[in-house]
Structure formats: C-alpha cells, structure tokens
Amino acid sequence: MKAKSLPAYLQQVLEHHVAESQLTPDDELREIFGKLQNLNDKVEMLKNKIKSNREKNLNAV
C-alpha cells in the first residue's frame, strides 16, 4: 500500500466534504485543489529523487 502525501490526503478530505455537501465546489476550492495537486506532484518528484539517490548510494558501497 502506497502512503499518501499530505497534499493528496488534504485533497481527499476536501473532496469528501464536497461529496457530503459540507463544502461547495466554487472557484476558490478549485484553485485550492489545483495548488494541492501541484504541491503533491512536487512531493512525489522529491520522493522519487530521494529513492533514486538511496539506491545509488547502496550500489556504490
């Protein structure tokens, strides 16, 4: 099971609140979703870079 990053988890929670009609999907919320997705993409990129660097370091030993 792949762990979710904080931005992905926050987006999931907000989507749940929209589904439960506790939030309305307005322009501000769509902007927040876009920013969370952008942040999540950066987190995933850094996680992959860290994994790659760890593998290189293990293979260098």
C-alpha positions as CSV (number, residue, x, y, z in Angstrom):
1,M,0.0,0.0,0.0
2,K,1.4,3.3,-1.0
3,A,1.4,6.1,1.6
4,K,-0.3,9.3,0.6
5,S,1.4,12.6,0.8
6,L,-0.1,15.3,3.0
7,P,-1.3,17.3,0.0
8,A,-3.0,14.3,-1.5
9,Y,-4.6,13.4,1.8
10,L,-5.9,17.0,2.2
11,Q,-7.4,17.0,-1.2
12,Q,-9.1,13.7,-0.5
13,V,-10.6,15.1,2.7
14,L,-11.9,18.2,0.9
15,E,-13.4,16.1,-1.8
16,H,-15.2,14.0,0.9
17,H,-16.6,17.3,2.4
18,V,-17.8,18.3,-1.1
19,A,-19.5,14.9,-1.6
20,E,-21.2,15.3,1.8
21,S,-22.4,18.8,0.8
22,Q,-20.4,20.4,3.6
23,L,-18.4,22.5,1.0
24,T,-19.5,23.9,-2.3
25,P,-17.2,23.4,-5.3
26,D,-16.6,27.0,-6.1
27,D,-13.7,28.8,-7.8
28,E,-11.8,29.2,-4.6
29,L,-12.0,25.4,-3.9
30,R,-11.0,24.5,-7.4
31,E,-7.9,26.8,-7.0
32,I,-7.1,25.1,-3.8
33,F,-7.4,21.7,-5.5
34,G,-5.0,22.9,-8.2
35,K,-2.5,24.1,-5.7
36,L,-2.7,20.9,-3.7
37,Q,-2.2,18.8,-6.9
38,N,0.8,20.9,-7.9
39,L,2.3,20.5,-4.4
40,N,1.6,16.8,-4.4
41,D,3.4,16.5,-7.8
42,K,6.4,18.2,-6.3
43,V,6.3,15.9,-3.2
44,E,6.2,12.8,-5.4
45,M,9.0,14.1,-7.6
46,L,11.2,14.6,-4.5
47,K,10.3,11.2,-3.0
48,N,11.4,9.6,-6.3
49,K,14.6,11.6,-6.3
50,I,15.4,10.5,-2.7
51,K,14.7,6.9,-3.5
52,S,16.9,7.1,-6.6
53,N,19.7,8.7,-4.6
54,R,19.4,6.0,-1.9
55,E,19.7,3.2,-4.5
56,K,22.7,4.9,-6.0
57,N,24.4,5.1,-2.6
58,L,23.6,1.5,-1.8
59,N,25.0,0.4,-5.1
60,A,28.1,2.5,-4.6
61,V,29.1,0.7,-1.4
